Amino acid sequence: MNLEYTPNLYFIPSNMQDQSLFDTIPSLDLADFLSGDAALKQKFVAELGQAFGQIGFVAIRNHGLSDDLVAKLYANFMQFFQQPDEVKMQSHVAGLAGQRGYTPRGQEHAKGRNVGDLKEFYQLGQTVLDTDAIKSEYPDNVFPANLPDFQPTVLEAYRTLETAGKHLLSAIALFLGLEETYFEPKVHNGNSILRGLHYYPITNPDEVPDGAVRAAAHGDINLITLLMGASADGLEILRKDDKWIAVTALPEQIVVNVGDMLERLTNNTLKSTIHRVVNPPREKMGNSRYSIPFFMHPRSEMDLTCLPSCISEANPKQYPDTTAGAFLNERLAEIGLKK
């Protein structure tokens, strides 16, 4: 029997048996999955699947991002956001629902809320380099003309994170009992987004709208999110007992979490855990916070119908059938980016 495609036979280490009431998220090494050592690979798959099934979050080492690239990426986004609003607005493109270029303050809010988050952001998407017809679905990326290092830096980071995301999805496929390449055609030239976030300083906390926070509690839309360490604390994830736990990536790690699309595909077998970015103490609200997530999306035609292997009498089908493109459009409307 080939254990590599039999998820229920994966060995789960004793310290991973029940992480539902966690204080920290598990840390795994992507090099184990890529090592060529079958035992290390199997252990990585088991632990990643266990973490995503119970916590929905994991920290990953050896993800491919160099310290130099991360430093350059943050420097470029910081340079952009520190410019006057009228300069930043030159990179804003109306009618794209924030999917390319600059989106100003207060435009996005969590699903079910009407108060905008205390942030502004810049998004870049897929660059199709082959003859794939999907290129017609994607608007061109926008690059600020006055920052010459911006374009090569963000494109290198995009490709690096996309590669790491593909490896992680391969591991998830194995955990689910699918072929290792199951996700590859679904994410080839996928609609993934690299987002530079600026949680801007608040000079007068008394003027903050009631209930406004840096990022209200939400689940991500996509398959998985890869997040490099932010410039300040603030990320919290909601535990099963409704306790919020602070999460900060170590310098050599990225934080990876399950998105709603993957939760939907697996019929809640893998968990898209609610998370938020809280406001800092009043005395620190005058400080900026920067964060750079990579939202890994599939192609729009990907079928998100719940996998038959994830449906049972104990876990009946939870979601109606849909595609990734339809689900994304629905969510963009719900969070205020698409009319």
N, C-alpha and C positions, 0 to 999 in steps of 0.2 A: 504493500500500500504506500502511495506517495503522500506523506504527511504534509508536504508543502501546499497542497490544495485542500486540506481537510481542517477547517478552522477549529472545530471542537476538540481536536487532538493536540492543539498547541499547548505546550507546558507553560503554566502561569506560575512564576516564582511566588513564594509565600508572602513576600512583602508587597505583592501586587494584588492579593486576593480580594481585598475590599478597600477601595480608595474613595468610597462615596462620601465619607466625612473627612476630607483631606484638609491639611493646613498648608501644604505646599504641593505643587504639581510634580509628577515624575519627570526625571531628566534622562533622555536617551541619546545614544550616539548613532547618527546616520551612517557613520563609517562601518558599523557592525553589519548593517543591511547590505552595504556595497562591498564587503570584504572578500567575498568568494568563499567564506567559511559557512557551510550549511547550518551548523549549530548556532552560530552567532546571528545569522539571518533569521532563523526560526524564532530565536529568543526575542529579537527586535520586533518582529511581526506580532508575536504574542503580547508583548508589553505595550506596544503602540495601540493595538486593538483593545486591550483591557483598559488603558487610560481613556481612549476615546469613547468606550462604552460606559464608563462610570463617571468620568470627570469632564470629558470633552476637550481637555487641554493637556499639552505636554510641552516640555522644553527640549530643544534639539541642538546637539553639538555637531560640529563638522558639517555645516550646512552649505559651505562654499563661499560665503561672504567673507572677504578679507577685512581686517581692521581698517586698512587704508581706504577701501571702497566705502565702508560704512561712514567713515569720517568725512569723505568727500561728498557723499550723498546728503548727510545732514548739513554740511556747510552750504551746499547749493540751495537746499530748501530754506534754510535760515536766511540766506541772502535774499531769496525771493520774497519771503514773507515780511522782511524788515523794510521793504520798499513802501513808498506812499500808495494809498489805495488807487489813485488814478493810474499809476504805473502797473500795479497788479491787474487792474481791470483790462489792460491791453491784452491779457492772456485769457480773458473770459469769452466764452462762445455761447451766445444765447441759443436755446432750443436743443441743447445736447444733454439735458437733465444732469448736468455736472459730470458727465462721463469723460470729458477731456478738458484740459486747461484748468483755469482758476474758478473756484466757487466762493463767493464772498460770505461774510458772516451771517449767521442766523437762517440760512437757507434749508438746512437739513435738520430733521427732528426724528426721534425714535418712533417706531410704529405705535399708534394709539395715543400719541401726544401731539399737542399743538404748539408747544413752546420750543423754539429753535435752540439747538445746542450752541454752546459758547465756543465756536470753532470756525475756522476757514480752512479750505483745503485745495490741493492741486492734484489732478488725476491724469495718468497716462495709461494708454491701453495697448493692445496687441499691434505689432507691426508684422504684417504678412509678407514674407520674403519669397514665397513660392507662388505657384499659379493657382492656388486655392481660391475658388469663387467666393468664399466667405469674406474675402477682402472688401467686397461691396457693402457689407453690413457695418463696417467699422469706419467711423470718422477719422480723419487724420489727427495725429498727435499735435499738440501745440507746445512750442518751446519758446521761452522768453529770449528775445533777440539780444538783450543786453547782458546775458549770462552765458558766455561761450562754452563753459565747461558743463553746463546743465545737461544738455542733450546726451553726450557720450556717457556721462556718469549714470543718469537714470536708466538709460537703455541697457547698460552693463548690469546694473542691479536687477532690472526686470528679468533679464535672461537667467541670471544666477538663481533668483528666487523661483522662477518658473521651473527650472531644472530640479531644484530641491523638492518642489511641490509634486512633480511627476514621480520622483522616487518614493515619496511618502504615500501617494495614491496607489502605487504598485504594491506597497506593503499592506495597505488597507484592502486591496483586492484579494490578496492572499489570505488575509484574516477572514474575509467574508466567504472564502471557498471559491472564489472566481479565478479565472486565468490572471496571471500577473500583469498582462498587457490590457486588461479590461478597460481601464480608463484612458489609455493612450490615444485611441482615435477620437475619443470624446473631448479631450483637452488639447489636441493638436490645433494650433491657431485658435485656442479658446479665448473667450472674452474677458480675460483676466485684467485686473486693474492694480497699478501701483499708485498709492495715495500718500502724498505728503500732507500731514496734518499740523496745523498751528492752533493750539488752544491759547488764544491771545490773552495778554494781561488785562486785568480789570483794575482800573485806577480808582474807581469809586464803587466798592462792593454794594453800597446801598442802592445803586441804580440797576442792579441785576434783576431782570424780571423774575417774579415769583416762580419757583420751581425750576429755573434754568440751571443746567449743569453742563460740564464740559462735554460729556456724552452720556445721555440717559440710558437706562438699562435696555439692552437689546440683544438679539441674536444676529449673527452675520448672515447675509443672504446666500453666499456662495458655497462651494464644496469645502474648501479649507482656507484658513487665513494664516499667513506667515508674518510674524511681527518681530522686527528687531527691537532691541532695547530702546525705550523712550528716554528723553532728556530729563524726565522727572517722574516721581511716583504718581500714582493715581488710578491705575488699572485695578479693578476688583472683579472677581467672579463669584457667582451665587452658588452656594453649596446646597445639597439636597435638604438640609435642615433650615434653609432660608437665612443662613449666615453668610455675610459677604467676606471674602478672603482676598487680601492684597496679593498681587502677583507682579514681580519685577524680574525681567530676564537678566541673567548674568551677562557680562560683556561678551563672552564667547558663545552665547546661546541665542536662539530665537524661540519665541513662544508660538506654538501652532495650535489652532483650535478648529473644531468641526463647525461647519456652517449649516444653515437650514436646508440647503439642497441635499447635502449628504445625509443629514438626519432623515429627511423625507424619503430619499432613495432607499435607505436601510430600515424604514418603518420604525424609527426611534431606537434601533439597535445601537447606533452611534449617536451621541448626544451633542446637540448644539446648545451649549451652556450660556445662559444669560450673563452678560458682563456689562460693565459701565466704566466711565472715567469720572471720578468724583472731583469736586472742587477742592482746591487746597485750603489750608487754614487761612483765615481772613488776612493775616499778616503776610501771606505769600501769594495772594491773588494778583499782585502786580507783576508776577514773574510769568514768562511764557513757558509753555510745554510743547515739545515737538515729538511727533510720532510718525512712523512710516510703516504701515501695513501693506501686505501684498494679498489681494483678494483673488484666489484662484477660482476662476469660473470655467465651465465647459463651453462648448459650442452651443449656440442657441437651440439647435434641434435635438439636443440630448434629451432622451426620454427619462423623466424622473418618476415613472411608475414604480411603486415599491417592489423591490426584488422579491420574487416568490420565496426564496430561501429565508427571508426575514419575516414572513407571514406565517402565523400558526394559530391554533385555537387559543393559546394563552396570550398571543400578541396579534390580534386581528388587524387587518389593513386599516391604517389610520388616515390616509390621505387620498383624495381623488387624483386621477391621472393628470399630468401636465407636462410641459416641456420646460427646459431651463430658460428659454427666451420669454415664454409667457409668465413664468414665475418672477423673473427679474423685473419685467415691466409692471407687474402687479405691486411688487415691493417698492419700486422707485416712486410710484404714485403714493403709496402709503406713508413714505418717509418725507414727502414734500418736494422731491426733486423733479417729478414728472407730473404734468397736468393732465 
